[in-house]
Amino acid sequence: MRTLFRFLLIWLFSALAATVQASSGEGFFEKSLGDYAAELKAARQQGKQGVLLVFEAEGCPFCHRMRETVLSRPEVQAFFHRHFTAYSVDILGSVTVTDFSGSEVTEKAFARALKIRATPTFLFVDVDGREIARYTGATRDAAEFMALGRYVTEGHWQKKRFAEYYPDGRAVYRGSGK
């Protein structure tokens, strides 16, 4: 009986921990080694289209809302995990990372070099290290974020701006496409 009770208690705590992780959007992100050149190489080996860097800041209410209401959704996580490896980058962080060119910099310097000016910013980088799309700001909802994902994965970024692809969007977009 004690063994059964222990098993149930462990199962309950595990389920609770998984729920907390999912509701905070943590399940959306991969654990980074801090070497983005290596992350690109791993993404290529896994057959992904590239890397999605999500630039955030502690205390950012829009980042928090995205984690709680969009990035925590199972369908969002499944879609983005299928196509990208996603990493969170703290724009004010002092952790040393290796950028795409192999230079060691702080997260803050990495964000500054990429001209990240607001949070959240979603930066899509192909497996060759080229920025292919950038979206600054929180999406209205999961549907808009999924549309952003399809916009990138289906190659629409090469032909039109996200605002043309998804005219109901409200955040600022800057893409490398026409």
Residue frames relative to the residue before (quaternion, step in Angstrom):
aa qw qx qy qz dx dy dz
M 1.0000 0.0000 0.0000 0.0000 0.00 0.00 0.00
R 0.6468 0.5122 -0.3211 0.4650 3.60 0.97 -0.82
T 0.6322 0.5325 -0.3317 0.4547 3.57 0.99 -0.80
L 0.6461 0.5072 -0.3134 0.4765 3.57 0.96 -0.84
F 0.6456 0.5185 -0.3167 0.4626 3.58 0.95 -0.87
R 0.6557 0.5042 -0.3086 0.4696 3.61 0.94 -0.87
F 0.6373 0.5287 -0.3223 0.4588 3.54 0.97 -0.89
L 0.6757 0.4900 -0.2913 0.4673 3.59 0.87 -0.94
L 0.6442 0.5214 -0.3161 0.4617 3.58 0.99 -0.80
I 0.6539 0.4932 -0.3042 0.4864 3.59 0.95 -0.86
W 0.6495 0.5139 -0.3182 0.4613 3.58 0.93 -0.86
L 0.6507 0.5238 -0.3128 0.4522 3.58 0.95 -0.88
F 0.6761 0.4768 -0.2956 0.4778 3.60 0.89 -0.88
S 0.6310 0.5235 -0.3347 0.4645 3.61 1.02 -0.73
A 0.6598 0.4993 -0.3040 0.4721 3.57 0.94 -0.88
L 0.6474 0.5172 -0.3136 0.4637 3.57 0.99 -0.82
A 0.6534 0.5073 -0.3111 0.4679 3.59 0.95 -0.85
A 0.6492 0.5071 -0.3180 0.4693 3.60 0.98 -0.80
T 0.6394 0.5220 -0.3230 0.4630 3.59 1.03 -0.76
V 0.6476 0.5038 -0.3175 0.4754 3.57 0.95 -0.84
Q 0.6525 0.5058 -0.3193 0.4651 3.58 0.93 -0.87
A 0.6760 0.4891 -0.3034 0.4602 3.61 0.85 -0.89
S 0.6963 0.4853 -0.2973 0.4372 3.59 0.86 -0.86
S 0.6883 0.4527 -0.2943 0.4845 3.60 1.16 -0.39
G 0.5396 -0.6452 0.3950 0.3695 3.59 1.24 -0.01
E 0.3962 0.7384 -0.4744 0.2697 3.61 1.23 0.02
G 0.6313 0.5578 -0.3354 0.4217 3.61 1.04 -0.69
F 0.5539 0.6130 -0.3856 0.4109 3.57 1.25 -0.26
F 0.7531 0.4195 -0.1938 0.4684 3.56 1.02 -0.87
E 0.4186 -0.6474 0.5800 0.2632 3.50 -1.27 0.65
K 0.4868 -0.5970 0.5288 0.3564 3.55 -1.25 0.30
S 0.2670 -0.8010 0.5210 0.1256 3.54 -0.55 1.18
L 0.3864 -0.6856 0.5684 0.2398 3.51 -1.20 0.66
G 0.4973 -0.6679 0.4148 0.3670 3.56 1.31 -0.18
D 0.6430 0.4579 -0.3180 0.5252 3.57 1.30 0.20
Y 0.2038 -0.8406 0.4909 0.1046 3.56 0.02 1.30
A 0.5600 0.5580 -0.4002 0.4635 3.61 1.16 -0.37
A 0.6690 0.4768 -0.2887 0.4917 3.58 0.99 -0.85
E 0.6150 0.5440 -0.3482 0.4523 3.60 1.07 -0.71
L 0.6297 0.5210 -0.3330 0.4702 3.60 1.04 -0.73
K 0.6461 0.5196 -0.3130 0.4632 3.55 0.96 -0.88
A 0.6574 0.5002 -0.3030 0.4751 3.59 0.96 -0.86
A 0.6244 0.5343 -0.3383 0.4585 3.60 1.00 -0.78
R 0.6401 0.5172 -0.3182 0.4707 3.58 0.98 -0.85
Q 0.6750 0.5016 -0.2943 0.4541 3.60 0.89 -0.95
Q 0.6910 0.4606 -0.2665 0.4892 3.58 1.14 -0.64
G 0.5089 -0.6757 0.4027 0.3497 3.59 1.27 0.02
K 0.3905 0.7140 -0.4856 0.3193 3.57 1.20 0.48
Q 0.5441 -0.6092 0.4638 0.3430 3.56 -1.29 0.30
G 0.7710 -0.2671 0.1694 0.5527 3.55 1.20 -0.36
V 0.5805 -0.5494 0.4801 0.3614 3.48 -1.35 -0.51
L 0.1820 -0.7402 0.6360 0.1202 3.53 -1.14 0.73
L 0.1243 -0.7738 0.6190 0.0508 3.55 -0.66 1.14
V 0.1363 -0.7727 0.6173 0.0581 3.55 -0.82 1.04
F 0.1844 -0.7930 0.5763 0.0710 3.55 -0.41 1.28
E 0.0161 0.8060 -0.5839 0.0957 3.53 -0.69 1.21
A 0.1806 -0.7444 0.6241 0.1540 3.52 -1.36 0.08
E 0.5407 -0.6029 0.4720 0.3485 3.55 -1.07 0.74
G 0.7961 0.2709 -0.2217 0.4937 3.55 -0.93 0.92
C 0.4856 0.6514 -0.4412 0.3811 3.60 1.26 0.00
P 0.3533 -0.7711 0.4846 0.2139 3.62 -0.43 1.15
F 0.6465 0.5165 -0.3285 0.4553 3.60 1.07 -0.65
C 0.6070 0.5312 -0.3401 0.4834 3.58 1.13 -0.68
H 0.6486 0.5217 -0.3070 0.4614 3.55 0.94 -0.93
R 0.6648 0.4980 -0.3094 0.4630 3.60 0.89 -0.91
M 0.6368 0.5180 -0.3351 0.4624 3.61 0.97 -0.78
R 0.6575 0.5066 -0.3152 0.4602 3.60 0.91 -0.85
E 0.7243 0.4687 -0.2481 0.4406 3.57 0.86 -1.00
T 0.8238 0.2957 -0.1266 0.4668 3.59 0.84 -0.92
V 0.7634 0.3323 -0.1906 0.5201 3.61 1.15 -0.41
L 0.7580 0.4083 -0.2298 0.4538 3.59 0.56 -1.16
S 0.6306 0.5439 -0.3287 0.4454 3.58 1.22 -0.35
R 0.5550 0.6345 -0.3897 0.3708 3.61 1.21 -0.29
P 0.5313 -0.6708 0.4145 0.3097 3.60 -0.80 0.98
E 0.6682 0.4994 -0.3198 0.4493 3.62 0.92 -0.80
V 0.6158 0.5221 -0.3402 0.4822 3.60 1.11 -0.64
Q 0.6660 0.4995 -0.3033 0.4636 3.58 0.87 -0.95
A 0.6566 0.5170 -0.3205 0.4459 3.61 0.89 -0.88
F 0.6693 0.5017 -0.3061 0.4547 3.59 0.87 -0.92
F 0.7254 0.4391 -0.2623 0.4606 3.58 0.72 -1.03
H 0.6222 0.5233 -0.3527 0.4634 3.63 1.04 -0.62
R 0.6199 0.5505 -0.3412 0.4430 3.58 1.09 -0.66
H 0.8054 0.3336 -0.1402 0.4695 3.59 0.95 -0.84
F 0.8120 0.1611 -0.0396 0.5596 3.59 1.10 -0.66
T 0.2835 -0.6330 0.6522 0.3059 3.49 -1.39 0.07
A 0.1907 -0.8119 0.5488 0.0565 3.56 -0.76 1.09
Y 0.0492 -0.7950 0.6043 -0.0189 3.53 -1.00 0.94
S 0.3483 -0.7054 0.5806 0.2097 3.52 -1.14 0.74
V 0.0792 -0.7796 0.6210 0.0183 3.55 -0.97 0.93
D 0.3154 -0.7491 0.5588 0.1650 3.56 -0.81 1.06
I 0.3573 -0.7754 0.4750 0.2132 3.61 -0.42 1.17
L 0.7111 0.3896 -0.2552 0.5267 3.58 1.25 -0.25
G 0.4312 0.7657 -0.4011 0.2587 3.55 1.35 0.01
S 0.3085 -0.7494 0.5620 0.1655 3.52 -1.18 0.70
V 0.4145 0.6952 -0.4754 0.3447 3.58 1.29 0.17
T 0.4002 -0.7087 0.5299 0.2383 3.57 -0.96 0.88
V 0.0227 -0.7716 0.6353 -0.0220 3.54 -0.97 1.00
T 0.3867 -0.6678 0.5724 0.2772 3.54 -1.32 0.24
D 0.3417 -0.7639 0.5100 0.1990 3.59 -0.60 1.13
F 0.7532 -0.4162 0.2691 0.4325 3.57 -1.31 0.04
S 0.6930 0.4587 -0.2819 0.4794 3.60 1.14 -0.51
G 0.6036 -0.5922 0.3471 0.4055 3.58 1.28 -0.05
S 0.5289 0.6261 -0.4141 0.3960 3.60 1.25 0.08
E 0.3743 -0.7090 0.5501 0.2336 3.55 -1.08 0.75
V 0.0969 0.7754 -0.6095 0.1337 3.55 -0.79 1.15
T 0.5333 -0.5689 0.4802 0.4016 3.58 -1.24 0.14
E 0.6557 -0.4852 0.3864 0.4306 3.56 -1.26 0.33
K 0.6306 0.5478 -0.3242 0.4439 3.57 1.00 -0.85
A 0.6827 0.4679 -0.2824 0.4850 3.59 0.90 -0.91
F 0.5990 0.5577 -0.3420 0.4617 3.58 1.10 -0.73
A 0.6703 0.4877 -0.2871 0.4800 3.58 0.90 -0.96
R 0.6539 0.5168 -0.3112 0.4566 3.57 0.94 -0.90
A 0.6566 0.5149 -0.3135 0.4532 3.61 0.93 -0.87
L 0.7031 0.4310 -0.2558 0.5044 3.58 1.13 -0.63
K 0.4359 -0.7347 0.4183 0.3085 3.56 1.37 0.17
I 0.2493 0.7404 -0.5662 0.2628 3.54 0.92 0.98
R 0.0789 -0.8466 0.5262 -0.0135 3.56 -0.55 1.18
A 0.7876 0.1618 -0.0829 0.5887 3.59 1.23 -0.30
T 0.2515 -0.7541 0.5849 0.1611 3.53 -1.27 0.37
P 0.5655 -0.2473 -0.7868 -0.0065 1.43 -2.00 1.46
T 0.1387 -0.7300 0.6576 0.1242 3.52 -1.31 0.45
F 0.2078 -0.7679 0.6007 0.0794 3.53 -0.91 1.05
L 0.0496 -0.8124 0.5799 -0.0349 3.55 -0.46 1.26
F 0.1645 -0.7844 0.5953 0.0564 3.56 -0.65 1.20
V 0.0500 -0.7930 0.6064 -0.0313 3.55 -0.77 1.13
D 0.3747 -0.7308 0.5153 0.2448 3.59 -0.78 0.97
V 0.6982 -0.5048 0.3102 0.4018 3.58 -1.26 0.28
D 0.6297 0.5030 -0.3388 0.4855 3.59 1.29 -0.11
G 0.5856 -0.6231 0.3493 0.3832 3.58 1.31 0.11
R 0.5311 0.6234 -0.4128 0.3985 3.59 1.25 0.24
E 0.4349 -0.6548 0.5478 0.2865 3.54 -1.02 0.81
I 0.1149 -0.8135 0.5671 0.0583 3.57 -0.74 1.01
A 0.8029 -0.0353 0.0150 0.5949 3.59 1.12 -0.45
R 0.0784 -0.7650 0.6390 0.0206 3.50 -1.25 0.65
Y 0.0331 -0.7776 0.6277 -0.0105 3.54 -0.97 0.93
T 0.1282 -0.8076 0.5743 0.0402 3.55 -0.65 1.12
G 0.7295 0.3694 -0.3151 0.4816 3.52 -0.80 1.09
A 0.5629 -0.5780 0.4670 0.3620 3.51 -1.32 0.27
T 0.4169 -0.6564 0.5531 0.2989 3.54 -1.09 0.64
R 0.6346 -0.5485 0.3818 0.3881 3.56 -1.20 0.45
D 0.7975 -0.0928 0.1331 0.5811 3.53 0.96 -0.90
A 0.7285 -0.4189 0.3065 0.4471 3.56 -1.32 -0.02
A 0.6088 0.5659 -0.3609 0.4228 3.61 1.02 -0.71
E 0.6720 0.4793 -0.3028 0.4765 3.58 0.93 -0.83
F 0.6461 0.5112 -0.3261 0.4635 3.60 1.00 -0.76
M 0.6325 0.5087 -0.3267 0.4841 3.59 1.04 -0.75
A 0.6197 0.5267 -0.3431 0.4699 3.60 1.04 -0.74
L 0.6170 0.5317 -0.3386 0.4711 3.59 1.04 -0.74
G 0.6491 0.5176 -0.3114 0.4624 3.58 0.96 -0.84
R 0.6693 0.4814 -0.2952 0.4829 3.60 0.93 -0.88
Y 0.5875 0.5832 -0.3483 0.4397 3.57 1.08 -0.79
V 0.7117 0.4275 -0.2506 0.4979 3.57 0.93 -0.89
T 0.7160 0.4746 -0.2843 0.4258 3.62 0.70 -1.02
E 0.7141 0.4349 -0.2519 0.4873 3.59 1.07 -0.68
G 0.5390 -0.6819 0.3662 0.3323 3.60 1.27 0.12
H 0.3567 0.7532 -0.4896 0.2563 3.60 1.19 0.26
W 0.5436 0.6339 -0.3890 0.3890 3.60 1.20 -0.50
Q 0.6197 0.5594 -0.3414 0.4319 3.59 1.19 -0.49
K 0.7640 0.3970 -0.1800 0.4758 3.59 1.17 -0.57
K 0.8237 0.0176 0.0428 0.5652 3.57 1.01 -0.72
R 0.5770 -0.5649 0.4652 0.3626 3.50 -1.33 0.34
F 0.6294 -0.5487 0.3869 0.3913 3.55 -1.18 0.53
A 0.6184 0.5566 -0.3471 0.4328 3.59 1.02 -0.72
E 0.6514 0.4751 -0.3106 0.5035 3.60 1.16 -0.51
Y 0.6523 0.5118 -0.3008 0.4713 3.56 1.05 -0.77
Y 0.7829 0.1103 -0.0131 0.6122 3.56 0.99 -0.91
P 0.1419 -0.8685 0.4672 0.0849 3.60 0.41 1.19
D 0.6070 0.5616 -0.3671 0.4258 3.61 1.18 -0.24
G 0.4948 0.6811 -0.4244 0.3333 3.60 1.25 -0.19
R 0.2733 -0.7886 0.5379 0.1189 3.54 -1.18 0.67
A 0.6221 0.5574 -0.3628 0.4131 3.61 1.09 -0.45
V 0.5710 -0.5840 0.4546 0.3554 3.55 -1.29 0.32
Y 0.0871 -0.7970 0.5973 0.0224 3.56 -0.91 0.93
R 0.0083 0.7552 -0.6551 -0.0198 3.51 -1.11 0.71
G 0.0180 -0.8205 0.5704 -0.0322 3.55 -0.53 1.15
S 0.5452 -0.6135 0.4634 0.3342 3.50 -1.29 0.25
G 0.5774 0.6011 -0.3705 0.4099 3.58 1.27 -0.22
K 0.7015 -0.4675 0.3411 0.4158 3.53 -1.34 0.04
